[in-house]
Amino acid sequence: MRAVANSLAAVEAGARLVQGTINGYGERCGNANLVSIVPTLQLKMGHDCLPSLPGLTEAAPLPDELLNFVPDPERADVLAAQRDDVRLLRDDADQRGWTGEAARHQRVADALDTHLRHLDRRARHEPGS
């Protein structure tokens, strides 16, 4: 998370380029998570980005699949909490009449639901579970 915070602070201070990786792979080596940075830069700070926001939610799980990465099912509580937060944001946007923002939050909540189901399936099929 420090790489994300540092990148956003650098943009606020005038930086025009942020380097990172999808899902922050290698983040302990200083690579920021573009899946966290791009939405913040575009939606909260008004910057144009490459990659752009459309398709980012769909692209985020691809590295995990290609790397055969198995997330820790013990951390499903964190994803569930994020999903609940996103649902609250969706409801708030809906109440304010921000239909595009509400739809975007719904897509993120749906993606988190899919990921949680995937974690649950993996947990049930692991040896010793």
Salt bridges, closest charged atoms under 4 A:
GLU27 OE2 - ARG28 NH1 2.81
ASP84 OD1 - ARG83 NH2 3.46
ASP91 OD1 - ARG90 NH2 2.98
ASP92 OD2 - ARG96 NE 2.95
GLU101 OE2 - ARG104 NH2 2.78
GLU101 OE2 - HIS105 NE2 3.22
ASP113 OD1 - ARG83 NH1 3.05
ASP113 OD2 - ARG87 NH2 2.93
ASP120 OD2 - ARG124 NH2 2.91
